[in-house]
């Protein structure tokens, strides 16, 4: 066994010990104080061994990706690979969700007392959208009259408006909302793949492809709107990468700005994607000409919401107050600041842990441009490392902020998708893919996950 593999296994063992410590310490704290407000620390879940109609499909998808994923990723034409990644990611996520059955796994997920659809059915509080936006901040605090459900209050209104608009075009109800989140969420893998190819080369992108598909994160991509948010944020970065590397810089820059603006109005915490965006600009040869188009697109969504009467900054200020009025004020920071990382280890899986170790060891080499070696230019592997660690830095900032205490297995999905690309550094991909699949299937069949 070579030294690199031993170091990989040591990193995985360290992550496993972190998860074990989070389970044992969390269970003790919850039994003693009841302050964690999760059923199976550190995850928002409860113990419920079960199988369901999605079990056979999940097994088939897992075996197929482990057996054929690396080979197909290496040989398929690029566009066919992108389609295959999207389709297989959808199949994997749908099958995992259906382990809990159609109703519990998909149709009812976004209809609980905490969720977005509570303000649409039975009474649509957004029948007059401009009026609802003008009045939005008046219902954020828990003690305000007619306060919003937790997820409506906890996000800017673009999140809720997504489901309002789906309802208006005849796609109302929990089933359509769940299908929307899974279908769009699966596109996050495609966006990450496009970005990795653009900034780090096609070889690494192809190596990462099967891991972006067969991720334990799919357990939560199919149970919350955060998978949808992950896709929007990922495509914002993908278009930015295309713009700053000279691929239709005007159109791609404008699209990137529009999506970054939408991202900020889907989730307050995703403003931290500015760190990933900065990495993309840095890796894009410092071509700044598309940035005016990015900034022009970035202004659109905030301008529209502001003109309609929604004050983002005031809403965020009130959200911080509400956060500490509720479970956020009770959950101990001293536990969650490290237990959140245990949640992350579970959603990205052992392969990503090993990949992150290798990403940290990727040497900074001299690149080649136009046949000449250019000092200071990063080779492909260090470029991918920089992109991965930018996402990790954003995640750590969210952790230290104290505004992400628990439930990070879904909240941090947008960041986790980028960490998965570190698996491109791994040899023996089938072994690591099998480990990813086993973890996802085990979690999904032993626990009933929230949201």
Secondary structure, 3 states (H helix, E strand, C coil): CCHHHHHHHHHHHHHHHHHHHHHHHHHHHHHHCCCCCCCECCECEEECCCCCCCHHHHHHHHHHHHHHHHHHHHHCCHHHHHHHHHHHHHHHHHHHHHHHCHHHHHHCHHHCCCCHHHHCCCCCCCCCHHHHHHCHHHHCCCCCCCCCCHHHHCCCHHHHHHHHHHHHCCCCCHHHHHHHHHHHHCHHHHHHHHHHHHHHCHHHHHHHHHHHHCCCCHHHHCCCCHHHHHHHHHHHHHHHHHHHCCCCHHHHHHHHHHHHHHHHCCCHHHHHHHHHHHHHHHHCCCCCCCHHHHHHHHHHHHHHHHHCCCCHHHHHHHHHHHHHHCHHHCCCHHHHHHHHHHHHHHHHHHHHHHHHHHHHHCCCCCEEECCEEECCCCCHHHHHHHHHHHHHHHHHHHHHHCCCCCCHHHHCHHHHHHHHHHHHHCCCHHHHHHHHHHHHHHHHHHEEECC
